[in-house]
Amino acid sequence: MSGELSLNINIKEPRWDQGTFMGRAQHFFMVTDPRNILLSSETLEEARVTVENYRAGIVKPGLTEDELWRAKYVYDSAFHPDTGEKMFVIGRMSAQVPMNMSITGCMLTFYRTTPAVVFWQWVNQSFNAVVNYTNRSGDAPMTVNQLGAAYVSATTGAVVTALGLKSLAKHLPPIVSRFVPFAAVAAANCINIPFMRQRELKYGIPVTDENGNRLGESANAAKQAIVQVVVSRIGMAVPAMGNSNLFRFPLLNAPVQVGLVGLCPILTVSSLSACSSMGLGSLEPDLQERIRKTNPDITSVYFNKGL
């Protein structure tokens, strides 16, 4: 009997059942594993070749199922699902925990002075801009001018919002001011994500059938995708931003805040899912008509909403 690995393993889908919390947790812990950002370019390229060869029906001699799945998750952690391009390292999901725990911990610690608010909100929104662009849905490129305009609009809007909320908090009870970082992050996400993904709103994102066959591009799907991402990002920030300063001195407080905040992305990232769906009737009328003519049995479409 041949020991060659079967070609019937469906690596288009996650290894674990996504209908259960534990299945989603196992899947996203693999995709967001911070150790993946330490992998060399050679390791990433080897994973890419392994996955693409397997999809083409080519199996490397001696490849095991566990090795195939490991390559698949390394590939998913570093390469964009629509474009296939290697993603910028700090924009990858595997960088989310270490980056978020550092930035959010500092935002919670150093939020009392205006210069500190401006600096850390700028750092946070610059990082978010990179993440939002890196994990955008669709494969249409953005020009340098478009990207620059989106970045400036997103970060400026977010910082101004944070300063406005900080100013407003001066007239509210002290306990309310503790939630200024969370309110600023929530409002900033509502600004940053749509700005960085505005091209999707204009031109749409790819929608597919359940087998991944491309059916067209939909701006309505882009709207739903961006709303879902905004809500999930705000949800991720809730437990982290609920912390308050534990010590009088920031230099003592910062390491503890960073450590506590680090637990939040780890616990909440398993609730994310890059794949989403919508009913055929929610698409643009012309796209609905085209799909019904060629695929009369389709009632729902699927799309990568981004992360």
Secondary structure as GFF3:
##gff-version 3
##sequence-region A 1 307
A	DSSP	alpha_helix	21	31	.	.	.	ID=ss1
A	DSSP	three_ten_helix	34	38	.	.	.	ID=ss2
A	DSSP	alpha_helix	41	55	.	.	.	ID=ss3
A	DSSP	alpha_helix	65	78	.	.	.	ID=ss4
A	DSSP	three_ten_helix	89	91	.	.	.	ID=ss5
A	DSSP	three_ten_helix	93	95	.	.	.	ID=ss6
A	DSSP	alpha_helix	96	109	.	.	.	ID=ss7
A	DSSP	alpha_helix	114	134	.	.	.	ID=ss8
A	DSSP	alpha_helix	144	169	.	.	.	ID=ss9
A	DSSP	alpha_helix	174	177	.	.	.	ID=ss10
A	DSSP	alpha_helix	180	196	.	.	.	ID=ss11
A	DSSP	alpha_helix	198	203	.	.	.	ID=ss12
A	DSSP	beta_strand	205	208	.	.	.	ID=ss13
A	DSSP	beta_strand	214	218	.	.	.	ID=ss14
A	DSSP	alpha_helix	219	241	.	.	.	ID=ss15
A	DSSP	alpha_helix	250	268	.	.	.	ID=ss16
A	DSSP	three_ten_helix	269	271	.	.	.	ID=ss17
A	DSSP	beta_strand	275	279	.	.	.	ID=ss18
A	DSSP	three_ten_helix	280	282	.	.	.	ID=ss19
A	DSSP	alpha_helix	285	294	.	.	.	ID=ss20
A	DSSP	beta_strand	300	304	.	.	.	ID=ss21
###
